[in-house]
Amino acid sequence: MKRTTPESKDILNPTETIEYFGLSRRKFYSLLSEKKEHSFIVLYGSRKLIIKAGFEKYLNAHPELRRCK
């Protein structure tokens, strides 16, 4: 059975999100730990999952999360 790639998923876990979007791990986990609620974060039990389409919109407005090159 083939593994699903992040490109074909609508919801990603934090590790997949960091790798798929090329984000700074430190800045992204800081964002997840904020008390502020973001519309692209959903909870599944105690796990935080990321809605890819919503996060893409957020990332367009906040490009500072990307790794410096």
MODELLER restraints for C-alpha pairs under 7 A, 6 or more apart:
rsr = mdl.restraints
at = mdl.atoms
rsr.add(forms.Gaussian(group=physical.xy_distance, feature=features.Distance(at['CA:6:A'], at['CA:12:A']), mean=6.85, stdev=0.5))
rsr.add(forms.Gaussian(group=physical.xy_distance, feature=features.Distance(at['CA:6:A'], at['CA:16:A']), mean=6.53, stdev=0.5))
rsr.add(forms.Gaussian(group=physical.xy_distance, feature=features.Distance(at['CA:6:A'], at['CA:20:A']), mean=6.68, stdev=0.5))
rsr.add(forms.Gaussian(group=physical.xy_distance, feature=features.Distance(at['CA:10:A'], at['CA:51:A']), mean=6.13, stdev=0.5))
rsr.add(forms.Gaussian(group=physical.xy_distance, feature=features.Distance(at['CA:10:A'], at['CA:52:A']), mean=5.47, stdev=0.5))
rsr.add(forms.Gaussian(group=physical.xy_distance, feature=features.Distance(at['CA:11:A'], at['CA:49:A']), mean=6.51, stdev=0.5))
rsr.add(forms.Gaussian(group=physical.xy_distance, feature=features.Distance(at['CA:11:A'], at['CA:50:A']), mean=5.48, stdev=0.5))
rsr.add(forms.Gaussian(group=physical.xy_distance, feature=features.Distance(at['CA:11:A'], at['CA:51:A']), mean=4.62, stdev=0.5))
rsr.add(forms.Gaussian(group=physical.xy_distance, feature=features.Distance(at['CA:11:A'], at['CA:52:A']), mean=5.63, stdev=0.5))
rsr.add(forms.Gaussian(group=physical.xy_distance, feature=features.Distance(at['CA:12:A'], at['CA:49:A']), mean=5.78, stdev=0.5))
rsr.add(forms.Gaussian(group=physical.xy_distance, feature=features.Distance(at['CA:12:A'], at['CA:50:A']), mean=5.10, stdev=0.5))
rsr.add(forms.Gaussian(group=physical.xy_distance, feature=features.Distance(at['CA:12:A'], at['CA:51:A']), mean=6.52, stdev=0.5))
rsr.add(forms.Gaussian(group=physical.xy_distance, feature=features.Distance(at['CA:12:A'], at['CA:52:A']), mean=6.61, stdev=0.5))
rsr.add(forms.Gaussian(group=physical.xy_distance, feature=features.Distance(at['CA:13:A'], at['CA:49:A']), mean=4.89, stdev=0.5))
rsr.add(forms.Gaussian(group=physical.xy_distance, feature=features.Distance(at['CA:13:A'], at['CA:50:A']), mean=6.07, stdev=0.5))
rsr.add(forms.Gaussian(group=physical.xy_distance, feature=features.Distance(at['CA:14:A'], at['CA:49:A']), mean=6.57, stdev=0.5))
rsr.add(forms.Gaussian(group=physical.xy_distance, feature=features.Distance(at['CA:14:A'], at['CA:50:A']), mean=6.87, stdev=0.5))
rsr.add(forms.Gaussian(group=physical.xy_distance, feature=features.Distance(at['CA:18:A'], at['CA:25:A']), mean=6.43, stdev=0.5))
rsr.add(forms.Gaussian(group=physical.xy_distance, feature=features.Distance(at['CA:22:A'], at['CA:66:A']), mean=5.93, stdev=0.5))
rsr.add(forms.Gaussian(group=physical.xy_distance, feature=features.Distance(at['CA:22:A'], at['CA:67:A']), mean=6.23, stdev=0.5))
rsr.add(forms.Gaussian(group=physical.xy_distance, feature=features.Distance(at['CA:23:A'], at['CA:65:A']), mean=5.70, stdev=0.5))
rsr.add(forms.Gaussian(group=physical.xy_distance, feature=features.Distance(at['CA:23:A'], at['CA:66:A']), mean=4.20, stdev=0.5))
rsr.add(forms.Gaussian(group=physical.xy_distance, feature=features.Distance(at['CA:23:A'], at['CA:67:A']), mean=5.12, stdev=0.5))
rsr.add(forms.Gaussian(group=physical.xy_distance, feature=features.Distance(at['CA:24:A'], at['CA:65:A']), mean=5.91, stdev=0.5))
rsr.add(forms.Gaussian(group=physical.xy_distance, feature=features.Distance(at['CA:24:A'], at['CA:66:A']), mean=5.57, stdev=0.5))
rsr.add(forms.Gaussian(group=physical.xy_distance, feature=features.Distance(at['CA:24:A'], at['CA:67:A']), mean=4.77, stdev=0.5))
rsr.add(forms.Gaussian(group=physical.xy_distance, feature=features.Distance(at['CA:27:A'], at['CA:65:A']), mean=5.99, stdev=0.5))
rsr.add(forms.Gaussian(group=physical.xy_distance, feature=features.Distance(at['CA:28:A'], at['CA:65:A']), mean=6.58, stdev=0.5))
rsr.add(forms.Gaussian(group=physical.xy_distance, feature=features.Distance(at['CA:40:A'], at['CA:50:A']), mean=5.64, stdev=0.5))
rsr.add(forms.Gaussian(group=physical.xy_distance, feature=features.Distance(at['CA:40:A'], at['CA:51:A']), mean=4.95, stdev=0.5))
rsr.add(forms.Gaussian(group=physical.xy_distance, feature=features.Distance(at['CA:40:A'], at['CA:54:A']), mean=4.92, stdev=0.5))
rsr.add(forms.Gaussian(group=physical.xy_distance, feature=features.Distance(at['CA:40:A'], at['CA:55:A']), mean=5.46, stdev=0.5))
rsr.add(forms.Gaussian(group=physical.xy_distance, feature=features.Distance(at['CA:41:A'], at['CA:48:A']), mean=6.37, stdev=0.5))
rsr.add(forms.Gaussian(group=physical.xy_distance, feature=features.Distance(at['CA:41:A'], at['CA:49:A']), mean=5.73, stdev=0.5))
rsr.add(forms.Gaussian(group=physical.xy_distance, feature=features.Distance(at['CA:41:A'], at['CA:50:A']), mean=4.88, stdev=0.5))
rsr.add(forms.Gaussian(group=physical.xy_distance, feature=features.Distance(at['CA:41:A'], at['CA:51:A']), mean=6.35, stdev=0.5))
rsr.add(forms.Gaussian(group=physical.xy_distance, feature=features.Distance(at['CA:42:A'], at['CA:48:A']), mean=5.79, stdev=0.5))
rsr.add(forms.Gaussian(group=physical.xy_distance, feature=features.Distance(at['CA:42:A'], at['CA:49:A']), mean=5.28, stdev=0.5))
rsr.add(forms.Gaussian(group=physical.xy_distance, feature=features.Distance(at['CA:42:A'], at['CA:50:A']), mean=6.37, stdev=0.5))
rsr.add(forms.Gaussian(group=physical.xy_distance, feature=features.Distance(at['CA:43:A'], at['CA:49:A']), mean=6.14, stdev=0.5))
